[in-house]
């Protein structure tokens, strides 16, 4: 796929409006109503700083205009024959110097207020879409559909995936603690091969569906995390390098967003569809006591990410297509799952609308999230300055960005180890994976 970059503007200090400050200013009631469904957010400090900034900007502009006027007037009078040392000329020059001093005092005040305003705006989440159901927590999410009930396992004595994995000799958590700490895993033999097969299978299917594969950097800078909406909100969830402005990527969504940061793209190149396999790293701060065993909530995990940059007019359609692309993996693997529409209170920070795919884990007798497919609309594009220009039209627009797992690899492995588990404690390999793994059954090995 060839991408035409119409214009690239470099500027680390560009003022990012995040949520459109003009929308907050002119449609305050609407913005407050949408944010209220996500939690308590006080917009008054933002409006106060915005007013102060605009007043300072207007005062500075007025002084600058007067300074320019004085400069022209002095030049005109000298050209007309006035003595440069005359009282009139000296008085004008003194006024000009006074104005420069005033501007010099105003500029740092304006920069400070802009900095405070941006810092506050960075803490405000995206507005939920109008079609997102209202709710306060995950209890209010809406189940849209279920798939694969005919594939629900009939074996009633299913071991949790970590137990069957340890029994088969393909997962080792205990030795991983020696290497790192808890919530890491070492995959051994067929376990490592199964992980690799799943990654290969997922990438093949998404490339066939029209995504262009990328392999982005895993270490990313602060600006990249901020543009994608990870900072400052999720600083405690992220691993940071002590000696550099670099972080371990929590998801490929972050580097892919920033591949196009501060660029203006050609409208005819949209949509841009990417898929990427990357390791992902999360502290899981605040989740202690939850999923302490197994592959569900690790500090390091592999994921195949789906990502789209699209025209706003096709945003909803592209979102549905992304969900379908993620579902197709589960369907080909014949893993039972359901689709949830998240309520306003359970949306991720950057999302305007989200559908979660939850795969069936029989040992827990419940569905567990395996993919979260979100439409961020122009939220990330504003933070990252990603625009597009339509041929023959003036001005630019922000792209819409969409992302979703296609899928979380470890959680897919967990689902296979449980849903394909046999009474003799072997695990059948899904038919779609057999050409990749080159075996049909996982049996016990020694390590």
N, C-alpha and C positions, 0 to 999 in steps of 0.2 A: 504494500500500500504506500503510495507517495503522498506526503503531506506538504502542502504549500504554505509556508509561513509568510504571510503578507507583511508583517512588521513585528519586530521584537523590541520592546522597550525595557531597558535595563535600569533598575532603580530600587535598591534595597529599602530606601526610606519612603517609597511611595505610600501615601496614606490609604490604607485599606478600609473601605467603608463597611465591610463585613455584611451585616444587615444594612440595607439602604437607609442612610440617615435621613434622606429626604422623605422616605416612606414613613419612618418613625415620626418625623416632624409633622407631616401633613395628614397622616392616617393613624394618629395615636391610639384611638379607641379600637381600631381593627387589630393593630399590632398587640396591644395589651390583652385583648380577648384571646388571640391565638397563643400568646405566651402563657397566659393564665392557665391554659390547659396543660402546660408542661411543668408548672411550678411557680414559685414566687419570684418575680423579677421586677425590680424597681427601675423604671426608665427615667425617673425625674432627674437623677444625677447626670444622665446622658444628655437630657434636654438642656439642663443648666449649662453644662460645659459647651454644648453646641451653640447656645446663645452667646456665651462669652467669646467663643472662638470667632463667630461671625461678626460680633461687635468689634473685636480687635482687628480682624481682617478688614472691615470697612474703614476703621480709623486709620490703619496703616495705608490702605489704598488711597484714602483722601489726602494724607500727608505726602504720599509719593507723587500724587497728581500735582499737589501744590509745589513740591520740589522741582518737578519737571517744568512746571509753569515758570518758576523763578529762573531756572537755568535758561530757558528760552528768552525771557524778558531781559535778563542781564546781557545776553548775547546781542539781542536786538538793539538795546540802548547803546552799547559800545559801538556796534556797527554804524549806528546813526550819529556817532560823534561824541557821545557822553564820555567824560573823563572816568577811567576805571577806578580812580581813587576818590571819586566824588562821594559825598555823604549818602546820596541816594543809592549808588551802586553798592557801597559798603554795607548799607542797611539791608539791602536785598540779600547780599551774600551771607550776612549774619543770620538772617531769617532762614536761609537755606541750610546753614550749618546747624542751627537749632533743630530744624526739622529732621536732619540726618541723625542727630543725637536721639530725638524722640523715637524715630524708626528703629534705631539701634537698641533702644530699651524695650520696644514693643515686640520685636522679633523673637527674643528668647521666651517672652511670656506666651506668645502665640504657639511656639514649638512645644512648650511645656503643657499647655492646655490640649493641644492636638494629641500629644503623647498620652495624657490622662484619658482623653476621650476614646482613643483607639484601644487602650488597655481595657476600658469598661466594655466596649463593643465586642471585644474578643471573648468575653465571658458570656455573651448572650447566645443561646442556641438558635438553630434555624426555626422558622415558623412552620408549624404543621400545615400540610395541605388542607384545603377546604373539605376534601373527601375522606380525610383520616378520621376514624371514629374517636369520639371523645372518651377518655378514661383516665384513671389515676395510676394504674399499675398493670402488670402483666395479667392480672386477674380479669382485666377488661378487654383483653385482646380478642379478636373475632376469628373463629375457625371458619375458613372459607371452604375447604374441601379436604378429603382424605383420598389417598391412593394406595393400592396394593394390599387391601385386606386379604385377598386370596393368597398372599405370600406370607402372612403371619405364621410363625413357626408353631407347630403342634406339640413339640416337645415341651413338657411342663417343668422339666428339671434342668434349666439352662443356667450355666455358670456365668457370673459377670465376666466381661471381656478380659479384665486383668488376670483373673484366675485361670481362664482357659488359655490365655496367652502365656502365662508363666508355666502352666502344665505342659504346653506344647514346646516350651523352650524358645519362644520367639520374642518375648518381651522380658526385660529385666529392669526392674525399678530399684532394687536394693543396691546393685553395683553402681547404678547411676548416681546414687547419693554420695558415694565415695568420690566420684569424678567431679560432681557439681554440688547439688543439694537435692532436697525433695522436690517433687513436681518436675522431674526430668525422667526420660526413659531411654534405654538403649534397645534398639531393635536388632535382633540376631537372626542370621540365616534366612529362613522363609519369611520372617517378620520384616527384615530389611527389604527383601525382594518384593513382598506384598506392597509395602509403602511405595517403592519405586514403580511398581506396576500400576498402582492407582494414579500416581502423578502422570505417568506416561499416557495412560488411558484417558484421564480427564483432559489433558492438553490436546490430545489427538481429536477428541470429540468437539472441543470448543473451537479449535482451528478449523475443523470441517464446518462448524456452524457460522464461520465468518469472522472470527477473532484473529488478530495478528499477535503472535506470541512476542513477549518482551522478557528480558531477564535484567531487571533494574538493580541498582546498588542496594545492598542491605543496610549499610550505614548511611544515615540521612542527617541533614543539618536541621537546626532549630527552625529556620524559615520554612522548610518543607513541612514539618509537623504543624506549624502554625497555619500555613495556607490550607492544609487539608482538614483542619479543625481538631487536631489531636492536642495541641497546646493552645492556651494554658490548662485546659480542662483536665487532661489526662496525664499530667506530668508524673504523678505518683505511680501510674500504671506502666511507665516506660523505663527502659534501661538506658542510662546515659554514660558515655565515655568520659572519664575523669579529666583527661588531658586535652581533649579536643571538643569542638562544637559539633559533635556527632552523637547520634542515638542509634540504637538497634531498632530496625523497622518493626512496628507492631502489626503491619499488614501491607501488602503490595499496593493497596489503594493510595498510600502516602507517596511513594516514589513515582507512581504512574501519574497522579495528579500533577506533580511538580515537573514532570518532563515537559509540560506545556506552560509552566508558570511564566507570567509576563509576556505572553505571546498573543498576537492577533492572527487567527487562522482564517483561511478561505472557507466561506460557507459551503462551497461545493465539495469540500473534503469531509464534511460531517455526514453521518456519524463516524467517529473514530472508535473502533472496538479493539480492545486489548485483552489478552489473557496472560497471566504470569504465574509461574510457580516460584514461590520464595519460602524460606524459613521465616517464621514470625516469632516475635519475642514480647511477652507481656508479664508484668510483675503479678497480676491478679491481686492487686492490693484490695483489701476489704472483703476478699472471698474466702478467707481462711475458715476451715470447717466445712466448706462445700466442695464436693467432688475431689476429696483429698487422695483418692485412689483412682488409678486408671488413666485413660487418654483424654478425658473430657476437658480438663482445666490445667494444662501444662504451661510452664514458663516458656518453653520452646516447642513449636509445632510447625508442621508444613501445611501449606494451603495453596490451592489454585484459585486465583482471583480473576473475576470478570469486571471489566471497567469500560465505561462508555462516556465519550464527550459528544453531546448531541445538540441539535437545534431545539430551542424551547418548544416549537410547535409540534415536534415529534416525541417530546419527552415522555409522556404517559405511555405511548405505544412502545417505545424502546424499553421502558421499565417492565412492561408485561413480557416482552421478548426475553429480557435478561432473566426473569424468573423462570420462564419456560426452558431456557438453556440450562439453568441449574437443576431444574426438575428432571430434565432428560437424563442426567447422570444417574440419579436415583432410580429412575424407571428402567434404564438399561441394566442396572445392577439388581433390579427386582427387590429393592429395599422399601418396605412400607413406610409411608410418611404422611404428614399433613401440612397444609399451608395456612398460616395465620396472617391476618392483617393487624399490625400493631396499632394500639391506641395511642393517643397523644402523649399520655404519661409514660409510655414505655419506649418512645422513639429514641434513637441515638442522637447525640449532640448535633451532628451535621445534617441529619435526615429530615426531609419534609414528609416522606411517606415510605413505609417499609413493609415488606412481606417477609416473614420468616418461614423457612422450611425446617420441619422437625422430623427426624428419623425415629423409628420405633426401636427402643432398647428393651427387649423382653425381660431381662433380668431385673430391671427396675420397674417394669410394667408401666412405662411412660414414654412419651415422645420427648426427644431432646434436640435442641437447635443444632443444625448442621450447616445452615446457610442463612445469612441475613441480607436481603436484596433491597437496597435503598435508592431512592431518588433524592438527591441533594439539591435539585433545581440549581439556582445560580449562587448558592451559599459558598461553596468552595471556590467557584470561579471568581467571585468578588474578592475573597481573601487572597487568591493567587493571581488575580489580574489576567484571567484567561478569557479572551474575547474572540468574536468572529466578525467578519465583514462580508456582506452580500454584494456581489458584483453590481455596479450601477447605482448603488444606494449610498447615501451619506451616513457617516457615523458607524458605530460598532455596537454589538450586543454581547452580553455575557453568555457563554455556553451553559448548558445544564450538564451536570456530572452524575453518573449512576455507578453503583458498585455492588458486588455481591460475591459470595464464595461459590466456587464451582468445582470442587467443594472443599471443606475442611478435611484434610486427608486422614488425620488421626481419628477423628470422629467417624469417618466412613469405615476405617478399619475396625473400630469398636463395633459398629453396627453389623459388619460382616461376621466378625467373630461370634456374635450372639445370634443373629438371625439365621446363619448357615451352620450353626453348631449341631452336631449329631449326638444321639444317645451314647455312642461309644467314645465321646470326647474327641472326636476328630471334627474338622471344619471343612465343609465343601467350599470350593472356590466358585464364585459366580461365573456363569458361562462366558460373559463378556470379558472377563479378566483372564480366562484360561490361556488365550494366545500370548498374553504378556508374561504370565507367571510360569507357563509351561508345566503346570501340574493341576490336577483336579481336586486334590484333597490335601489338607494340612494334617500331618500326623506328628506324634510326639518325637522330639529329638533331644539329644543331650548337648550341653554347652559348658 
